[in-house]
Amino acid sequence: MSRYHLAQLNIASLAAPLDSPQLADFVANLAPINALAEASPGFVWRLEDEGGDATALRPFGEDVLVNMSVWRDIESLADYVYKSAHTEMLKRRREWFVAQKSAHMVLWWVAAGHLPSLAEAAERLQRLRSEGPTPAAFSFRQRFLAPDAQPSLPLELARD
């Protein structure tokens, strides 16, 4: 078992105020989608404010929501994001959020038991934006193994 977990930060610029009719379905689904995440295999932790979600936390600007969580591994997070009811929310994101021109999601490895701060997450997102994907800040499209993971040998080398 890895001594590392996967941290993720996702930010989104609101297309309308959070209490507007345009965002009513998004707000109504926050609790069920957060509960789904918490019940998903590999879930470790998620950032919450006093209301049980993170909508009151606005470190990236008044109109920018944050979502930050920690997972056992990339596969667990990917299954939740792309193979659960969460995908229905992804399909509707353009109704609720303004399209981002730069990276809005970042992944990075943390020591198991470490809960990242928003400052740490902001630094990782900036790093991805300025340097592109590296083992310190990456995305689903270009993934990096946990620091203690051993890459599999190519089949032809494994036979020698």
N, CA and C of each residue as an Amber inpcrd file, in Angstrom:
protein
   480
   0.8400000  -1.1830000   0.0000000   0.0000000   0.0000000   0.0000000
   0.8820000   1.2430000   0.0000000   0.4720000   2.2200000  -0.7620000
   1.2450000   3.4530000  -0.9020000   1.2250000   4.2700000   0.3910000
   2.3160000   4.9630000   0.6100000   2.3910000   5.9050000   1.7330000
   1.8880000   7.2700000   1.3080000   1.3260000   7.3620000   0.0880000
   0.8500000   8.6210000  -0.4570000  -0.6140000   8.5360000  -0.8500000
  -1.2670000   9.6720000  -0.7570000  -2.6390000   9.8310000  -1.2470000
  -2.6440000  10.9250000  -2.3080000  -3.7250000  10.9620000  -3.0590000
  -3.8620000  11.9430000  -4.1300000  -4.7250000  13.1060000  -3.6600000
  -4.1890000  14.3100000  -3.7510000  -4.9650000  15.5210000  -3.4430000
  -5.4450000  16.1210000  -4.7550000  -6.6140000  16.7560000  -4.7020000
  -7.1360000  17.4320000  -5.8960000  -7.7630000  18.7490000  -5.4850000
  -7.5950000  19.7280000  -6.3730000  -8.2620000  21.0210000  -6.2430000
  -8.9430000  21.2890000  -7.5670000 -10.1690000  21.7700000  -7.4920000
 -10.9360000  22.1520000  -8.6720000 -11.5810000  23.4970000  -8.3430000
 -11.4070000  24.4740000  -9.2290000 -12.0520000  25.7690000  -9.0210000
 -13.0070000  26.0380000 -10.1830000 -14.0360000  26.8320000  -9.9170000
 -15.0300000  27.1360000 -10.9430000 -15.5670000  28.5410000 -10.7320000
 -15.5980000  29.3230000 -11.8040000 -16.1310000  30.6860000 -11.7570000
 -17.6360000  30.6540000 -11.9950000 -18.3710000  31.1840000 -11.0590000
 -19.8320000  31.1760000 -11.1460000 -20.3360000  31.9840000 -12.3390000
 -21.3360000  31.4450000 -13.0210000 -21.9810000  32.1560000 -14.1260000
 -23.0790000  33.0760000 -13.6110000 -23.4970000  32.8910000 -12.3620000
 -24.5510000  33.6890000 -11.7300000 -24.3520000  33.5650000 -10.2170000
 -25.0200000  34.3950000  -9.4260000 -24.9120000  34.2570000  -7.9720000
 -25.3720000  32.8680000  -7.5080000 -24.7740000  32.3950000  -6.4430000
 -25.0760000  31.0610000  -5.9190000 -26.5460000  30.9050000  -5.5480000
 -27.1920000  31.9860000  -5.1290000 -28.6020000  31.9070000  -4.7360000
 -29.5590000  32.2220000  -5.8930000 -29.0620000  32.2590000  -7.1130000
 -29.8990000  32.5680000  -8.2780000 -30.6530000  31.3280000  -8.7650000
 -31.7560000  31.5250000  -9.4720000 -32.4740000  30.3900000 -10.0720000
 -31.5890000  29.5790000 -11.0210000 -30.6650000  30.2290000 -11.6990000
 -29.7810000  29.5370000 -12.6340000 -28.9470000  28.4620000 -11.9410000
 -28.5680000  28.6830000 -10.6840000 -27.7370000  27.7250000  -9.9630000
 -28.5290000  26.8530000  -8.9900000 -29.8380000  26.9330000  -9.0080000
 -30.6650000  26.1830000  -8.0520000 -30.4130000  24.6840000  -8.1020000
 -30.3250000  24.0980000  -9.2940000 -30.0750000  22.6600000  -9.3980000
 -28.6820000  22.2930000  -8.8910000 -27.7070000  23.1460000  -9.1880000
 -26.3580000  22.8990000  -8.6830000 -26.3670000  22.8700000  -7.1590000
 -26.9500000  23.8860000  -6.5430000 -26.9930000  23.9730000  -5.0820000
 -27.7700000  22.7990000  -4.4930000 -28.8860000  22.4230000  -5.1180000
 -29.7020000  21.3070000  -4.6250000 -28.9460000  19.9860000  -4.6720000
 -27.9770000  19.8740000  -5.5610000 -27.2230000  18.6240000  -5.6950000
 -25.9300000  18.5890000  -4.8930000 -25.5650000  19.6760000  -4.2450000
 -24.3180000  19.6900000  -3.4840000 -24.2690000  18.5860000  -2.4240000
 -25.2560000  18.5180000  -1.5740000 -25.2340000  17.5230000  -0.4940000
 -25.2400000  16.0920000  -1.0410000 -26.1160000  15.7430000  -1.9970000
 -26.0810000  14.3750000  -2.5240000 -24.7590000  14.0170000  -3.2130000
 -24.1860000  14.9470000  -3.9510000 -22.9210000  14.6580000  -4.6460000
 -21.7760000  14.5530000  -3.6450000 -21.7700000  15.4020000  -2.6190000
 -20.7540000  15.2800000  -1.5730000 -20.8960000  13.9610000  -0.8170000
 -22.1280000  13.5520000  -0.5470000 -22.3530000  12.2620000   0.1240000
 -21.8840000  11.1060000  -0.7570000 -22.1250000  11.2150000  -2.0520000
 -21.6530000  10.1950000  -2.9860000 -20.1330000  10.1010000  -2.9470000
 -19.4570000  11.2360000  -2.9410000 -17.9900000  11.2300000  -2.8510000
 -17.5420000  10.5260000  -1.5760000 -18.1310000  10.9140000  -0.4570000
 -17.7280000  10.3430000   0.8260000 -17.9640000   8.8400000   0.9030000
 -18.9620000   8.3390000   0.1720000 -19.2690000   6.9030000   0.1720000
 -18.4860000   6.1360000  -0.8900000 -17.7490000   6.8490000  -1.7130000
 -17.0200000   6.2110000  -2.8210000 -15.7670000   5.5050000  -2.3330000
 -15.4490000   4.3540000  -2.9260000 -14.2010000   3.6650000  -2.5790000
 -13.0040000   4.5770000  -2.8230000 -12.1050000   4.6300000  -1.8710000
 -10.8940000   5.4190000  -2.0070000 -10.9900000   6.8460000  -1.4960000
 -12.1860000   7.2980000  -1.1210000 -12.3290000   8.6480000  -0.5790000
 -11.6290000   8.7220000   0.7770000 -10.9110000   9.8350000   1.0100000
 -10.2170000  10.0440000   2.2810000 -10.7720000  11.2650000   3.0210000
 -10.9000000  12.4010000   2.3250000 -11.2570000  13.6660000   2.9920000
 -11.7040000  14.6710000   1.9450000 -12.5540000  15.6390000   2.3710000
 -12.8900000  16.7710000   1.5070000 -12.9620000  18.0360000   2.3460000
 -12.6570000  19.1360000   1.7000000 -12.7140000  20.4500000   2.3260000
 -14.1720000  20.8140000   2.5700000 -14.4630000  21.3020000   3.7720000
 -15.8270000  21.7220000   4.1220000 -15.7850000  23.0400000   4.8770000
 -16.8450000  23.8240000   4.6900000 -17.0430000  25.0070000   5.5250000
 -18.0900000  24.6440000   6.5870000 -18.5670000  25.6130000   7.3360000
 -19.5410000  25.3380000   8.3970000 -20.8640000  24.7930000   7.8660000
 -21.1730000  25.0410000   6.5870000 -22.4090000  24.5670000   5.9800000
 -22.3250000  23.1440000   5.4420000 -21.1560000  22.5140000   5.5390000
 -21.0050000  21.1360000   5.0850000 -20.5180000  21.0030000   3.6520000
 -20.3610000  22.1180000   2.9570000 -19.7350000  22.0980000   1.6360000
 -18.6160000  23.1350000   1.6870000 -18.1560000  23.6150000   0.5540000
 -17.0820000  24.6100000   0.5810000 -17.4910000  25.9030000  -0.1260000
 -18.8000000  26.1280000  -0.2780000 -19.2490000  27.2910000  -1.0640000
 -18.9630000  28.6320000  -0.3900000 -18.7630000  28.6420000   0.9120000
 -18.4720000  29.9010000   1.6010000 -16.9880000  30.2580000   1.5460000
 -16.1640000  29.3250000   1.1210000 -14.7230000  29.5600000   1.0420000
 -14.3970000  30.1100000  -0.3420000 -13.8280000  31.3110000  -0.4020000
 -13.5970000  31.9700000  -1.6850000 -12.1720000  32.5360000  -1.7970000
 -11.1470000  31.7110000  -1.6250000  -9.7740000  32.2240000  -1.6870000
  -9.3200000  32.6550000  -3.0780000 -10.0280000  32.2520000  -4.1210000
  -9.6380000  32.5940000  -5.4860000 -10.4560000  33.7500000  -6.0540000
 -11.3230000  34.3370000  -5.2380000 -12.1550000  35.4410000  -5.6780000
 -13.5980000  35.2090000  -5.2840000 -14.3460000  36.2740000  -5.1830000
 -15.7320000  36.2070000  -4.7000000 -16.6360000  35.3350000  -5.5630000
 -16.3470000  35.2310000  -6.8510000 -17.1890000  34.4500000  -7.7540000
 -16.6030000  33.0850000  -8.0990000 -15.6000000  32.6220000  -7.3340000
 -14.9230000  31.3570000  -7.6370000 -15.1420000  30.3570000  -6.5070000
 -15.7690000  29.2270000  -6.8480000 -15.9650000  28.1460000  -5.8820000
 -14.7570000  27.2150000  -5.8980000 -14.5000000  26.5960000  -4.7600000
 -13.4090000  25.6260000  -4.6550000 -13.9620000  24.2750000  -4.2330000
 -13.2980000  23.2510000  -4.7110000 -13.5630000  21.8820000  -4.3010000
 -12.1930000  21.2550000  -4.1090000 -11.9450000  20.7350000  -2.9220000
 -10.6570000  20.1090000  -2.6540000 -10.9090000  18.8310000  -1.8730000
 -10.2040000  17.7800000  -2.2550000 -10.3790000  16.5020000  -1.5780000
  -9.1000000  15.6810000  -1.6750000  -9.0690000  14.5960000  -0.9200000
  -7.9490000  13.6590000  -0.9090000  -8.5210000  12.2620000  -1.1330000
  -7.8330000  11.5090000  -1.9730000  -8.2590000  10.1610000  -2.3660000
  -7.1100000   9.1830000  -2.2200000  -7.4380000   7.9070000  -2.1010000
  -6.4270000   6.8630000  -1.9580000  -5.5010000   6.8280000  -3.1740000
  -6.0780000   7.0250000  -4.3850000  -5.2900000   6.9290000  -5.6060000
  -6.0380000   7.5970000  -6.7640000  -5.3820000   7.6970000  -7.8850000
  -5.9830000   8.3420000  -9.0610000  -7.2030000   7.5740000  -9.5420000
  -7.1330000   6.2620000  -9.5430000  -8.2330000   5.4550000 -10.0490000
  -9.5120000   5.6810000  -9.2430000  -9.3920000   5.7880000  -7.9420000
 -10.5670000   6.0300000  -7.0920000 -11.2150000   7.3690000  -7.4230000
 -10.4000000   8.4000000  -7.5580000 -10.9390000   9.7120000  -7.9060000
 -11.5500000   9.6870000  -9.3050000 -10.8620000   9.0970000 -10.2640000
 -11.3770000   9.0410000 -11.6340000 -12.7020000   8.2820000 -11.7000000
 -12.8340000   7.2020000 -10.9510000 -14.0910000   6.4490000 -10.9340000
 -15.2240000   7.3240000 -10.4040000 -14.9690000   8.0600000  -9.3450000
 -15.9960000   8.9480000  -8.7970000 -16.3590000  10.0440000  -9.8050000
 -15.3550000  10.6970000 -10.3640000 -15.5990000  11.8300000 -11.2630000
 -16.2950000  11.4040000 -12.5460000 -15.8310000  10.3010000 -13.1460000
 -16.2750000   9.9400000 -14.4940000 -17.1840000   8.7180000 -14.5990000
 -17.3730000   7.9680000 -13.5060000 -18.1630000   6.7420000 -13.5910000
 -19.2610000   6.6590000 -12.5360000 -19.6670000   7.7950000 -12.0060000
 -20.7220000   7.8110000 -10.9910000 -21.7450000   8.8760000 -11.3830000
 -22.7080000   9.1050000 -10.5250000 -23.7170000  10.1430000 -10.7690000
 -23.0830000  11.5350000 -10.8820000 -21.8540000  11.6770000 -10.4470000
 -21.1450000  12.9480000 -10.5890000 -21.0450000  13.3670000 -12.0560000
 -21.0010000  12.4120000 -12.9680000 -20.8730000  12.7510000 -14.3920000
 -22.0550000  13.5820000 -14.8840000 -23.2260000  13.3880000 -14.2930000
 -24.3870000  14.2030000 -14.6900000 -24.1560000  15.6700000 -14.3490000
 -23.4830000  15.9290000 -13.2420000 -23.1560000  17.3020000 -12.8700000
 -22.1090000  17.8730000 -13.8270000 -21.1410000  17.0600000 -14.2050000
 -20.1310000  17.5110000 -15.1640000 -20.7610000  17.9210000 -16.4880000
 -21.7270000  17.1570000 -16.9360000 -22.3910000  17.4580000 -18.2070000
 -23.0970000  18.8090000 -18.1740000 -23.4910000  19.2600000 -17.0140000
 -24.2450000  20.5090000 -16.8840000 -23.3870000  21.7000000 -16.4460000
 -22.0970000  21.5190000 -16.3000000 -21.2400000  22.5810000 -15.7410000
 -21.3110000  23.8940000 -16.5050000 -21.5390000  23.8480000 -17.8060000
 -21.6080000  25.0920000 -18.5970000 -22.8520000  25.9220000 -18.2490000
 -23.8680000  25.2820000 -17.6630000 -25.0570000  26.0230000 -17.2010000
 -24.7230000  26.8880000 -15.9970000 -23.7860000  26.4290000 -15.1970000
 -23.5180000  27.0300000 -13.9000000 -22.2240000  27.8300000 -13.8140000
 -21.2470000  27.4520000 -14.6520000 -19.9080000  28.0290000 -14.5290000
 -19.4000000  28.5960000 -15.8490000 -18.5320000  29.5940000 -15.7370000
 -17.8860000  30.2040000 -16.8910000 -16.7120000  29.3130000 -17.2980000
 -16.5480000  29.0870000 -18.5930000 -15.4250000  28.2750000 -19.0740000
 -14.1020000  28.9250000 -18.6700000 -13.1800000  28.1150000 -18.2140000
 -11.8680000  28.6050000 -17.7770000 -10.9000000  28.6420000 -18.9500000
 -10.0700000  29.6670000 -18.9950000  -9.0670000  29.7760000 -20.0430000
  -7.7480000  29.1040000 -19.6370000  -7.5540000  28.8930000 -18.3650000
  -6.3420000  28.2410000 -17.8800000  -6.7450000  27.0450000 -17.0140000
  -5.7600000  26.2980000 -16.5860000  -6.0240000  25.1030000 -15.7670000
  -6.8920000  25.4730000 -14.5700000  -7.9060000  24.6670000 -14.3140000
  -8.8070000  24.8980000 -13.1850000  -8.8190000  23.7170000 -12.2210000
  -8.0750000  22.6700000 -12.5520000  -8.0070000  21.4780000 -11.7190000
  -6.5630000  21.0250000 -11.6510000  -6.1450000  20.6150000 -10.4620000
  -4.7860000  20.1260000 -10.2950000  -4.7970000  18.9230000  -9.3500000
  -3.9220000  17.9830000  -9.6250000  -3.7140000  16.8050000  -8.7860000
  -2.2710000  16.8200000  -8.2930000  -2.0450000  16.3080000  -7.0890000
  -0.6870000  16.1490000  -6.5640000  -0.7140000  15.1320000  -5.4420000
   0.4350000  14.5180000  -5.2090000   0.5590000  13.4930000  -4.1710000
   0.9170000  14.1390000  -2.8400000   0.2790000  13.6520000  -1.7680000
   0.5800000  14.0980000  -0.4100000   0.8610000  12.8670000   0.4330000
   1.6460000  13.0420000   1.4800000   1.8860000  11.9380000   2.4060000
   0.5530000  11.5130000   3.0090000   0.3310000  10.2100000   3.1240000
  -0.9040000   9.7040000   3.7290000  -1.0630000  10.3520000   5.1020000
  -2.2530000  10.8630000   5.3760000  -2.5330000  11.5420000   6.6360000
  -2.4230000  13.0530000   6.5530000  -1.7720000  13.5660000   5.5150000
  -1.6420000  15.0220000   5.3450000  -2.9060000  15.5670000   4.6890000
  -3.4730000  16.6230000   5.2630000  -4.6190000  17.3110000   4.6750000
  -4.1240000  18.6410000   4.1340000  -4.1780000  18.8210000   2.8210000
  -3.6150000  20.0350000   2.2310000  -4.4000000  21.2870000   2.6010000
  -3.6940000  22.3930000   2.6460000  -4.3240000  23.6890000   2.9010000
  -4.7080000  24.3140000   1.5660000  -5.5640000  25.3260000   1.6260000
  -5.9170000  26.0540000   0.4120000  -4.7030000  26.7700000  -0.1650000
  -3.8130000  27.2390000   0.6750000  -2.5900000  27.8940000   0.1840000
  -1.7230000  26.8970000  -0.5810000  -1.5900000  25.7020000  -0.0540000
  -0.8300000  24.6520000  -0.7400000  -1.4760000  24.3260000  -2.0860000
  -2.7860000  24.2000000  -2.0940000  -3.5150000  23.8850000  -3.3230000
  -3.3540000  25.0010000  -4.3540000  -3.4380000  26.2430000  -3.9170000
  -3.2710000  27.3760000  -4.8290000  -1.8770000  27.3740000  -5.4410000
  -0.8800000  27.0430000  -4.6450000   0.4930000  26.9680000  -5.1500000
   0.6120000  25.8670000  -6.1940000  -0.0270000  24.7330000  -5.9740000
   0.0320000  23.6280000  -6.9510000  -0.6760000  24.0060000  -8.2510000
  -1.8040000  24.6750000  -8.1470000  -2.5130000  25.0980000  -9.3520000
  -1.6610000  26.0970000 -10.1370000  -1.0560000  27.0420000  -9.4460000
  -0.1880000  28.0160000 -10.1220000   0.9980000  27.3240000 -10.7720000
   1.5220000  26.3320000 -10.1050000   2.6550000  25.5750000 -10.6530000
   2.2590000  24.8610000 -11.9420000   1.0790000  24.2400000 -11.9500000
   0.5990000  23.5780000 -13.1580000   0.4240000  24.5910000 -14.2840000
  -0.1420000  25.7350000 -13.9550000  -0.3560000  26.7730000 -14.9700000
   0.9680000  27.2960000 -15.5360000   1.9680000  27.4580000 -14.6960000
   3.2130000  28.0660000 -15.1620000   4.2050000  27.0590000 -15.7450000
   4.2390000  25.8300000 -15.2230000   5.2360000  24.8450000 -15.6490000
   4.6630000  23.7130000 -16.4930000   3.3450000  23.5930000 -16.5220000
   2.7530000  22.4330000 -17.1680000   2.8200000  21.2380000 -16.2330000
   2.3510000  20.0770000 -16.6860000   2.3190000  18.9020000 -15.8190000
   3.7130000  18.4300000 -15.4000000   3.8750000  18.2330000 -14.1050000
   5.0990000  17.6860000 -13.5070000   4.6550000  16.7560000 -12.3930000
   5.5500000  15.9660000 -11.8270000   5.1430000  15.1150000 -10.6990000
   4.5800000  15.9110000  -9.5160000   4.8770000  17.2090000  -9.4340000
   4.4100000  18.0440000  -8.3250000   3.0320000  18.6350000  -8.5510000
   2.5710000  18.6560000  -9.8050000   1.2760000  19.2550000 -10.1340000
   0.8780000  18.7640000 -11.5220000  -0.2020000  17.9890000 -11.5960000
  -0.5720000  17.3640000 -12.8620000  -2.0830000  17.2650000 -12.9850000
  -2.5410000  16.5900000 -14.0340000  -3.9740000  16.4510000 -14.2870000
  -4.2800000  15.0060000 -14.6760000  -5.5500000  14.7190000 -14.9120000
  -5.9280000  13.3840000 -15.3720000  -5.2900000  13.0680000 -16.7250000
  -5.1140000  14.0740000 -17.5550000  -4.5710000  13.8430000 -18.9030000
  -3.1240000  13.4060000 -18.8900000  -2.3280000  13.9430000 -17.9780000
  -0.9340000  13.5130000 -17.8510000  -0.6770000  13.2120000 -16.3900000
  -0.8130000  11.9560000 -16.0660000  -0.7130000  11.4960000 -14.6820000
   0.7120000  11.1210000 -14.3190000   1.0010000  11.2010000 -13.0380000
   2.2950000  10.7740000 -12.5130000   2.0410000   9.8100000 -11.3600000
   2.9120000   8.8210000 -11.2390000   2.7980000   7.8410000 -10.1660000
   3.1190000   8.4820000  -8.8210000   2.6010000   7.8710000  -7.7580000
   2.9640000   8.2930000  -6.4030000   4.4720000   8.1300000  -6.2410000
   5.0990000   8.9450000  -5.4080000   6.5580000   8.8750000  -5.2570000
   7.0890000   7.5010000  -4.8590000   6.3020000   6.6980000  -4.1670000
   6.7850000   5.3810000  -3.7520000   6.3050000   4.2500000  -4.6650000
   5.6820000   4.5850000  -5.7840000   5.1810000   3.5610000  -6.7100000
   6.3060000   3.0730000  -7.6130000   6.2950000   1.7960000  -7.8710000
   7.2620000   1.1960000  -8.7870000   6.6040000   1.0370000 -10.1430000
   7.1710000   1.6430000 -11.1830000   6.5690000   1.4450000 -12.4980000
   6.6790000  -0.0120000 -12.9190000   5.6970000  -0.4850000 -13.6270000
   5.7240000  -1.8560000 -14.1440000   6.7610000  -1.9450000 -15.2360000
   7.4230000  -3.0730000 -15.2900000   8.3810000  -3.3020000 -16.3660000
   7.6390000  -3.5790000 -17.6560000   8.1730000  -3.1020000 -18.7810000
   7.5560000  -3.4960000 -20.0520000   7.6110000  -5.0140000 -20.1750000
   6.6530000  -5.5980000 -20.8320000   6.5210000  -7.0410000 -20.9310000
   7.8130000  -7.6880000 -21.4190000   8.4900000  -7.1060000 -22.4130000
   9.7040000  -7.7230000 -22.9590000  10.8360000  -7.7420000 -21.9330000
  10.8900000  -6.7710000 -21.0150000  11.9130000  -6.7720000 -19.9750000
  11.5630000  -7.7290000 -18.8440000  10.2960000  -7.9070000 -18.5820000
   9.8620000  -8.7760000 -17.4950000  10.2230000 -10.2320000 -17.7800000
  10.3650000 -10.6060000 -19.0470000  10.6670000 -12.0100000 -19.4130000
  12.1410000 -12.3300000 -19.2530000  13.0080000 -11.3380000 -19.2630000
  14.4540000 -11.6120000 -19.1920000  14.8860000 -12.1510000 -17.8710000
